[in-house]
Amino acid sequence: MVNTIISVQDLVKNYGSFEAVKGISFAVYEGEIFGLLGPNGAGKSTTLEIIETLRTKTSGSVMVNGFDLDNEPHEIKKIIGVQLQTSGFYPNLNLVQLIHLFAGLYNREIDAMALLDSVNLRDKAKAKVKELSGGQKQRFSIATTLINDPKIIFLDEPTTGLDPQARRNLWDLIRDIRSKGTTVIITTHYMDEAEYLCDRVAIVDSGKIVALNSPDGLIDELVATGFERPKEVKQANLEDVFITLTGKSLREN
Ligand SMILES: Nc1ncnc2c1ncn2[C@@H]1O[C@H](COP(=O)(O)OP(=O)(O)OP(=O)(O)O)[C@@H](O)[C@H]1O
């Protein structure tokens, strides 16, 4: 039995006369990794930020865990974790101090070292965010989404700019978070990321959902139309070469 944890109906967002989101509807199931996939400017971040209560909508309805966005945004805030851009972290605090700061805002007790352990950053506990590598920064910002023990976390392009090892490591981390029962919504414009991570994806283009299914289901739908991919002549690609030569382990530590 699938439970719907987020339901979006006819969501519209206009910026002045520009329609960024043009009446989209979708449901996210409890415990899944749901992807919003689309090119730059498709409206992914706008949609996410509306659900996160951080941006106003023009019209439509949004329900999160049974709470109506219009009436109970504070209840929604309590059960979600939102990934902040790492540039937004207070610069003079180290990682442990930042975690305690956030925990205080949420009125929560937290074992900061255990949280850092869960994202493989224990040895950076005393470091400041600016001293971290790109992958470490992303892992830290994902850790901060978990501080209030949320039912749902939102990740906006979490692997942009990372090397292949760091991306795969982050994918494992995201799957690990989901395996503990947390629902994950992710935006990405990387197809391999969506294919590897997402149970279902909505493909968004110019403010509309043009397809919604599991990655496999979407591929089957395309093949059923008679689409045929030009035959791959090689048994590996350049990323396989790179990963085989440089290994799968993280380099940044
Ligand atoms: N505050 C704003 N004022 C006016 N237009 C905006 C504003 N925020 C976003 N837009 C426009 O709305 C459209 C959708 O933007 P959005 O950031 O949601 O896209 P996106 O799919 O997340 O793209 P990206 O992959 O580049 O992050 C874009 O054309 C963008 O220029």
The ligand as a Gaussian input file, in Angstrom:
#p B3LYP/6-31G(d) Opt

LIG

0 1
 N       12.233000      35.610000      -8.257000
 C       12.029000      35.463000      -9.571000
 N       11.569000      36.478000     -10.318000
 C       11.340000      36.330000     -11.641000
 N       11.544000      35.188000     -12.328000
 C       12.009000      34.142000     -11.640000
 C       12.284000      34.220000     -10.231000
 N       12.707000      32.994000      -9.812000
 C       12.728000      32.223000     -10.920000
 N       12.311000      32.894000     -12.003000
 C       12.170000      32.345000     -13.376000
 O       11.290000      31.244000     -13.333000
 C       11.760000      30.186000     -14.187000
 C       11.907000      28.919000     -13.383000
 O       12.986000      29.054000     -12.478000
 P       13.427000      27.889000     -11.495000
 O       14.583000      28.393000     -10.683000
 O       12.263000      27.374000     -10.774000
 O       13.928000      26.801000     -12.548000
 P       14.740000      25.469000     -12.326000
 O       14.017000      24.415000     -13.075000
 O       14.987000      25.231000     -10.884000
 O       16.089000      25.780000     -13.069000
 P       17.610000      25.488000     -12.662000
 O       17.871000      24.079000     -13.089000
 O       18.333000      26.472000     -13.526000
 O       17.742000      25.746000     -11.207000
 C       13.037000      30.691000     -14.811000
 O       12.733000      31.185000     -16.089000
 C       13.491000      31.813000     -13.894000
 O       14.176000      32.804000     -14.610000

